[in-house]
Amino acid sequence: MEFSYNQIRQMDVVSVTDGKHLGRVCDIVFSFPEGRVCGFNVTGSKGFKLTRPDFFIPLSAVVRIGEDVIITDAECMTPPKDKCRKPLFRKPDCHSEEHHQECAPKARRNYDEYE
């Protein structure tokens, strides 16, 4: 079965353990350059005095994708910042003092140099 982004984005997410509605898919997370799907970001429930943050469901936790609902194992939910594996190469931390000069924006050139 094939789904487009627009179809998946509107699907409800339901827990297989208790049948609880967890939210709706708001984004699909891909890994680059492999081009594989890592999982889905799901909107948290928002209501009167009840707010749950958005969370990430890895593709391995998805039990079944139906026509209008995604059934998942709710125990595998994590915050969206822990989506996929960490990148192999990272830029140095720009907030540290030693790398501040490398990350600082370059000064603008004077246009008089070009005339």
Phi and psi in degrees as GROMACS dihedral restraints (atoms count N, CA, C in turn):
[ dihedral_restraints ]
;  ai    aj    ak    al  type     phi  dphi    fc
    3     4     5     6     1  -112.7    20    10
    4     5     6     7     1   142.7    20    10
    6     7     8     9     1  -130.0    20    10
    7     8     9    10     1   146.3    20    10
    9    10    11    12     1   -90.3    20    10
   10    11    12    13     1   166.8    20    10
   12    13    14    15     1   -60.0    20    10
   13    14    15    16     1   -41.9    20    10
   15    16    17    18     1   -63.8    20    10
   16    17    18    19     1   -34.6    20    10
   18    19    20    21     1   -69.6    20    10
   19    20    21    22     1   -45.1    20    10
   21    22    23    24     1   -69.8    20    10
   22    23    24    25     1   -35.2    20    10
   24    25    26    27     1   -62.4    20    10
   25    26    27    28     1   -24.1    20    10
   27    28    29    30     1  -100.1    20    10
   28    29    30    31     1     4.9    20    10
   30    31    32    33     1   -80.6    20    10
   31    32    33    34     1   144.6    20    10
   33    34    35    36     1   -81.7    20    10
   34    35    36    37     1   151.8    20    10
   36    37    38    39     1  -114.3    20    10
   37    38    39    40     1   127.8    20    10
   39    40    41    42     1  -125.1    20    10
   40    41    42    43     1   141.9    20    10
   42    43    44    45     1   -79.3    20    10
   43    44    45    46     1   136.1    20    10
   45    46    47    48     1   -76.7    20    10
   46    47    48    49     1   -24.2    20    10
   48    49    50    51     1   -75.7    20    10
   49    50    51    52     1   -43.7    20    10
   51    52    53    54     1  -126.3    20    10
   52    53    54    55     1     0.8    20    10
   54    55    56    57     1    73.7    20    10
   55    56    57    58     1    13.4    20    10
   57    58    59    60     1   -74.8    20    10
   58    59    60    61     1   138.7    20    10
   60    61    62    63     1   -76.5    20    10
   61    62    63    64     1   120.9    20    10
   63    64    65    66     1   -95.7    20    10
   64    65    66    67     1   -20.7    20    10
   66    67    68    69     1   143.5    20    10
   67    68    69    70     1  -162.6    20    10
   69    70    71    72     1  -121.1    20    10
   70    71    72    73     1   150.8    20    10
   72    73    74    75     1   -67.6    20    10
   73    74    75    76     1   127.1    20    10
   75    76    77    78     1  -111.2    20    10
   76    77    78    79     1   -17.8    20    10
   78    79    80    81     1  -160.9    20    10
   79    80    81    82     1   153.9    20    10
   81    82    83    84     1  -112.4    20    10
   82    83    84    85     1   133.4    20    10
   84    85    86    87     1  -104.0    20    10
   85    86    87    88     1   125.0    20    10
   87    88    89    90     1  -111.0    20    10
   88    89    90    91     1   155.2    20    10
   90    91    92    93     1  -101.4    20    10
   91    92    93    94     1   141.3    20    10
   93    94    95    96     1  -120.1    20    10
   94    95    96    97     1   136.9    20    10
   96    97    98    99     1   -94.4    20    10
   97    98    99   100     1     4.5    20    10
   99   100   101   102     1   -63.5    20    10
  100   101   102   103     1   -32.4    20    10
  102   103   104   105     1    74.7    20    10
  103   104   105   106     1    31.2    20    10
  105   106   107   108     1  -108.3    20    10
  106   107   108   109     1   155.3    20    10
  108   109   110   111     1   -81.7    20    10
  109   110   111   112     1   127.1    20    10
  111   112   113   114     1   -89.3    20    10
  112   113   114   115     1   -36.2    20    10
  114   115   116   117     1   165.5    20    10
  115   116   117   118     1  -161.1    20    10
  117   118   119   120     1  -128.2    20    10
  118   119   120   121     1   140.0    20    10
  120   121   122   123     1   -90.2    20    10
  121   122   123   124     1   132.6    20    10
  123   124   125   126     1  -119.9    20    10
  124   125   126   127     1   136.5    20    10
  126   127   128   129     1   -70.5    20    10
  127   128   129   130     1   139.5    20    10
  129   130   131   132     1   -78.0    20    10
  130   131   132   133     1   162.7    20    10
  132   133   134   135     1   -79.9    20    10
  133   134   135   136     1   135.8    20    10
  135   136   137   138     1  -125.3    20    10
  136   137   138   139     1   126.9    20    10
  138   139   140   141     1  -157.0    20    10
  139   140   141   142     1  -169.0    20    10
  141   142   143   144     1   -66.5    20    10
  142   143   144   145     1   114.5    20    10
  144   145   146   147     1    59.7    20    10
  145   146   147   148     1    16.5    20    10
  147   148   149   150     1  -136.8    20    10
  148   149   150   151     1   109.0    20    10
  150   151   152   153     1  -132.2    20    10
  151   152   153   154     1   126.3    20    10
  153   154   155   156     1  -117.4    20    10
  154   155   156   157     1   132.9    20    10
  156   157   158   159     1   -68.8    20    10
  157   158   159   160     1   164.2    20    10
  159   160   161   162     1   -63.9    20    10
  160   161   162   163     1   153.9    20    10
  162   163   164   165     1  -142.6    20    10
  163   164   165   166     1   167.2    20    10
  165   166   167   168     1  -111.2    20    10
  166   167   168   169     1   135.3    20    10
  168   169   170   171     1  -115.8    20    10
  169   170   171   172     1   115.9    20    10
  171   172   173   174     1   -68.4    20    10
  172   173   174   175     1   154.3    20    10
  174   175   176   177     1   -61.8    20    10
  175   176   177   178     1   -28.8    20    10
  177   178   179   180     1   -67.2    20    10
  178   179   180   181     1   -21.0    20    10
  180   181   182   183     1   -88.1    20    10
  181   182   183   184     1    -8.3    20    10
  183   184   185   186     1   -78.0    20    10
  184   185   186   187     1   122.4    20    10
  186   187   188   189     1   -83.9    20    10
  187   188   189   190     1   -45.2    20    10
  189   190   191   192     1  -157.8    20    10
  190   191   192   193     1   144.7    20    10
  192   193   194   195     1  -113.3    20    10
  193   194   195   196     1   115.6    20    10
  195   196   197   198     1   -97.0    20    10
  196   197   198   199     1  -165.1    20    10
  198   199   200   201     1   -70.5    20    10
  199   200   201   202     1   -33.7    20    10
  201   202   203   204     1  -135.9    20    10
  202   203   204   205     1     6.8    20    10
  204   205   206   207     1  -147.6    20    10
  205   206   207   208     1   149.4    20    10
  207   208   209   210     1  -112.7    20    10
  208   209   210   211     1   123.4    20    10
  210   211   212   213     1   -98.6    20    10
  211   212   213   214     1   129.2    20    10
  213   214   215   216     1  -138.8    20    10
  214   215   216   217     1   161.1    20    10
  216   217   218   219     1   -85.3    20    10
  217   218   219   220     1   110.2    20    10
  219   220   221   222     1   -68.6    20    10
  220   221   222   223     1   -14.4    20    10
  222   223   224   225     1   -73.8    20    10
  223   224   225   226     1   -13.6    20    10
  225   226   227   228     1   -97.5    20    10
  226   227   228   229     1    13.6    20    10
  228   229   230   231     1   -74.1    20    10
  229   230   231   232     1   139.4    20    10
  231   232   233   234     1  -137.3    20    10
  232   233   234   235     1   161.5    20    10
  234   235   236   237     1   -62.2    20    10
  235   236   237   238     1   152.7    20    10
  237   238   239   240     1   -63.5    20    10
  238   239   240   241     1   -15.7    20    10
  240   241   242   243     1   -71.7    20    10
  241   242   243   244     1   -18.1    20    10
  243   244   245   246     1  -101.0    20    10
  244   245   246   247     1    43.1    20    10
  246   247   248   249     1   -63.5    20    10
  247   248   249   250     1   -71.4    20    10
  249   250   251   252     1  -117.7    20    10
  250   251   252   253     1  -175.2    20    10
  252   253   254   255     1   -66.3    20    10
  253   254   255   256     1   157.2    20    10
  255   256   257   258     1   -68.7    20    10
  256   257   258   259     1   148.2    20    10
  258   259   260   261     1   -66.2    20    10
  259   260   261   262     1   151.5    20    10
  261   262   263   264     1   -69.9    20    10
  262   263   264   265     1   -37.9    20    10
  264   265   266   267     1  -118.7    20    10
  265   266   267   268     1   126.5    20    10
  267   268   269   270     1  -117.8    20    10
  268   269   270   271     1   148.2    20    10
  270   271   272   273     1   -72.1    20    10
  271   272   273   274     1   152.8    20    10
  273   274   275   276     1   -63.8    20    10
  274   275   276   277     1   154.1    20    10
  276   277   278   279     1   -67.5    20    10
  277   278   279   280     1   116.5    20    10
  279   280   281   282     1   -73.3    20    10
  280   281   282   283     1   -11.9    20    10
  282   283   284   285     1   -87.3    20    10
  283   284   285   286     1   -10.9    20    10
  285   286   287   288     1   -81.3    20    10
  286   287   288   289     1   152.7    20    10
  288   289   290   291     1   -67.0    20    10
  289   290   291   292     1   -37.9    20    10
  291   292   293   294     1   -68.8    20    10
  292   293   294   295     1   -27.2    20    10
  294   295   296   297     1  -102.5    20    10
  295   296   297   298     1     5.7    20    10
  297   298   299   300     1   -62.9    20    10
  298   299   300   301     1   -40.7    20    10
  300   301   302   303     1   -67.3    20    10
  301   302   303   304     1   -35.7    20    10
  303   304   305   306     1   -68.5    20    10
  304   305   306   307     1   -36.6    20    10
  306   307   308   309     1   -90.1    20    10
  307   308   309   310     1   -13.4    20    10
  309   310   311   312     1   -66.1    20    10
  310   311   312   313     1   143.9    20    10
  312   313   314   315     1   -66.2    20    10
  313   314   315   316     1   147.0    20    10
  315   316   317   318     1   -71.3    20    10
  316   317   318   319     1   150.1    20    10
  318   319   320   321     1   -70.4    20    10
  319   320   321   322     1   148.6    20    10
  321   322   323   324     1   -70.7    20    10
  322   323   324   325     1   144.9    20    10
  324   325   326   327     1   -79.8    20    10
  325   326   327   328     1   154.8    20    10
  327   328   329   330     1   -84.1    20    10
  328   329   330   331     1   132.7    20    10
  330   331   332   333     1   -69.7    20    10
  331   332   333   334     1   -13.7    20    10
  333   334   335   336     1   -65.8    20    10
  334   335   336   337     1   -22.4    20    10
  336   337   338   339     1   -64.2    20    10
  337   338   339   340     1   -28.7    20    10
  339   340   341   342     1   -87.8    20    10
  340   341   342   343     1   -11.1    20    10
